[in-house]
């Protein structure tokens, strides 16, 4: 299953643990990222693209978003823009194997926590997510 329904065991765990939403159209990257995050007692809910995440957003608790900048359907910058339009200010860590300076600049200008180049080191990801969770706590969302 690409993302768990809200009644599932993983989503119940997500309410107790800090949650990371992994949005990437590469299944192996989603799975490996979630494996790492769960090993660190972080809840992980994955989505195959930005549209699936945006469609499910209403029922999700605040968390950090690990977001691929380039996807076949709705891309990361579009997701970031739509979240802004909806007033959702959750921390976003962008990732991409094909970053370019204008994309990185736009993502960061619009409030991204970090922009990681794939493949990234676990330490880079964890440091970026830590900064995201600190932002959530400061806003009183986590």
N, C-alpha and C positions, 0 to 999 in steps of 0.2 A: 504494500500500500504506500502511495507516495506521500500522503500526509494523513495523520491519524484523526479520526473524528473526535469531537470534543469529549465524548463519553468514554474514550478508550483509556487503558491503563497508562500509556505514555502521556496523554494529555492531562490526566489526573496528577501524574508525577510532575508535569510542567508547572502546575499550580504551586507545588511545594519547592521546586528548584528553579534557579534562574533559567530562563528559556532563551534559546537561540533558534531563530527561524533561518534555515538554510534554503536559499532560493537559487537553483542552478539547473540548467537543462542537461548537464552531464551527470547521469546517474551514479557513476563510480565516485565522482567527487562529492556528491551529496552524501553517499553512504560512508565514505571514509571520514568526512568531516564530522558526521554524526557519531560515528564510532569513537573518534577522539573525544568529542565533547561529552558523550555519555560516560566515558571512562573517567572523566573529571567531575562526575556528578552534576553535570549540566543537562538540562532537558533539551532535546533537539527535535524540532518538527520540520520536516522537509517538504518543499514544494518544487514541482518540475519547471515552473516558470512564474513570471511576475503576475500574470492574470490569475492563476490558481491562488496565489497568496492574497491578492487584492480581493478576490471573491470570498475568501474565508476570513478576512481581516476583522469583520464585525464581532466574531465570536472568540477572538484571541486575546490573551492577556498581554500586557506590555512586555517587551523583551528586546534583545539585540537582534539585528538582521544582518546575516551574512549573505551578500547579494552579488551575483554575477553581473558585471556591467553589460556584457553582450550575450543576449539570448535570442533565439530564433523568433519568438513572439514579442512579448512586451519586455523591453530591455530594462536594465537597472536604473538608468537615469529617468526613464518614464515612470518606473515604480516610485522613485524618490520624489518626483514632481507630484504624482497622484497622492502620495502620503501627505505632502505639504498641503495640497488642496483640501484634503480631508481633516487637516489639523492633527495628524498623527506625527508626533515628534520622537519616535523611537530611534535610538542610535543605529547607524548603518555602517557596516564595514564592507566596502566594495572589494571585489576581487576580479581579476581578468587576466587571461593569457595574452590579450591583444590590446593592452592599454596604449593610449596615445595621450599626449600632453593636454589637448583640449578637453578630453573626457575626464581625466584626472582632475583638472582644474575646476570644471563645472561641478563634479561630485563634491569636491572639498569646499568650494564656495557655497554650496547648498547645504553644508553641515555634516558631511560624512566624517566619521571618526578616523578612518584610515582607508587607503587604497592599496591593496596587496596585489603583487604580481604572482600569478600562478606559474609554477608551483611555489608555494610559500612555505616557510619553516613554521613548525608548530608553535614555536616561541613567539613569532611575529603575530600569528593569529590570536594566541592567548593574551598577549599584551594589548592588542587592539580591542578584543572583547572585554578585557578588564576595564579599559577606559570607557567603553560603552556602558557597562554596568554601573560604573561610578556616576556617569551622567544620568542614568535612570534613577539611581538613589537620590541624587541631588534634586531631581524633579519630583520626587515622591511617588514615582511610578513602580518601584520595585521594593 
